Amino acid sequence: MKRFFFIIAVFLVLMNGCSSKEKTTATEHRCANCNMIVEKYPNWIEKAVVAGGKDTLYFDGPRCMFKILLESPKEAQTVLVKDYYSLKYIDGRSAFYVTGSDILGPMGNELIPFESEQAAKDFLNEHKGKNIVRFEEVDMKLVMKLAKGMEMK
């Protein structure tokens, strides 16, 4: 009888382990640009809400986000990026982005987002950044230069 309860207990533990694994997999999001699992790099997860607020696209960094937003005919309703220092989500359209720094994101050279211009300036000086750009200044040429690892001037 003890053996029977032991087998049932092992079965229940195994079933519980399988179901929790399924829950974890169900919450994984992939970068809309490069298909990387974004939860592996939680400090870099960016989001864009599109399709009239019905779809949320996830990204493993601002560079991937900009690539899709610049290529896509869909208008992003909301763009959320993580402030580098506070790690809180901020409006991506009003953020200040530092390029050409010595800090790399999951996919290499990045546009590092900040809520305030002063924080961006401080970071630029501390981390050998090249420029501070605003959302509307980012174009595909800049994104491709960062992707190729070219230094920004």
Beta strands, then each sheet from edge to edge (+ up, - down):
strand 1: 46-50
strand 2: 55-59
strand 3: 78-82
strand 4: 89-91
strand 5: 96-99
strand 6: 104-105
strand 7: 108-109
strand 8: 112-114
strand 9: 131-134
sheet 1: 2+ 1- 3+ 4-
sheet 2: 8+ 5- 9+
sheet 3: 6+ 7-
end
